[in-house]
Amino acid sequence: MKKITINTIIKYRNENKKITALTAYDYSTAKYADQAGVDIILVGDSLAMVALGYETTHAVTVDEMLHHSKAVVRGTQNALVVADMPFMSYQIDKKTAIENAGRFIKEAGVSAIKIEGGSKFIVDIISHCTSIGIPVLGHLGFTPQYLHTLGGYNIQGKTLEATQELFEQAKALEQAGAFAIVLEMVPEEVSKYITEKINIPTIGIGAGRYCSGQILVTDDILGKYSDFTPKFARKYTNLSDIMVEAFENYKNDVESMSFPTESEIFKLSEGEKNRLKDNGLITNK
């Protein structure tokens, strides 16, 4: 399998081939998503909630995101690795935004970054990033970093005016050089309209069937994160139950001394065992 690049993603969109994307926050998850042929692996700031236990994505830091991004890059051979720019890593000023974006490319080794929002300020940041060689994945609709401004986990683009605004923002991100745009929690009709009217791929999450591709949080589809499951997140297995059962079985085996067994331990050679006996270090008991 060839390495996925931003050109591959754009090519898939032009060929009407659906793009697949998942989140990952560690080496092994990235490795298996990569082996499965997933096109884009996003080191999402959702790790704040599903991996670090914070209530929202706001708390995760640049250093934490870099730490996890490095692990994901090490586990990936073919997929395009994108890292989320965390809250307040790009909103202060252009200089800070560019410096932090550069760290993800230079230190973590990701191939692109993701930035939320479509304001003039954000468009300017994206334009500057793409002009200096930092590929950017945009993000519109429900943007978790704007949670308090949006008044909660609310569907976006539910009116004509809101649809027009989303479309204008999408066009602005395209013109700024974004290679694709995540559309989150918008009505299917709206995402279909935007997808058909712009010339870069859209990747939906709770945005219906007509985006250029789909992305979900890996811990949601594995049933590993059980605090909250969005309506749009299909569970493909239930690791939470599987893990609890495995941990309970391990605990019971340790307590009953059925673990470890003879085949799971290391033993001295007879000669060395006798030497230890002769020196009083072990007994025959």
Secondary structure, 3 states (H helix, E strand, C coil): CCCCCHHHHHHHHHCCCCEEEEECCCHHHHHHHHHCCCCEEEECCCHHHHCCCCCCHHHCCHHHHHHHHHHHHHCCCCCEEEEECCCCCCCCCHHHHHHHHHHHHHHHCCCEEEEECCCHHHHHHHHHHHHCCCCEEEEEECCHHHHHHHCCCCCCCCCHHHHHHHHHHHHHHHHHCCCEEEEECCCHHHHHHHHHHCCCCEEEECCCCCCCEEEECHHHHCCCCCCCCCCCCCCCCCHHHHHHHHHHHHHHHHHCCCCCCHHHCCCCCHHHHHHHHHCCCCCCC
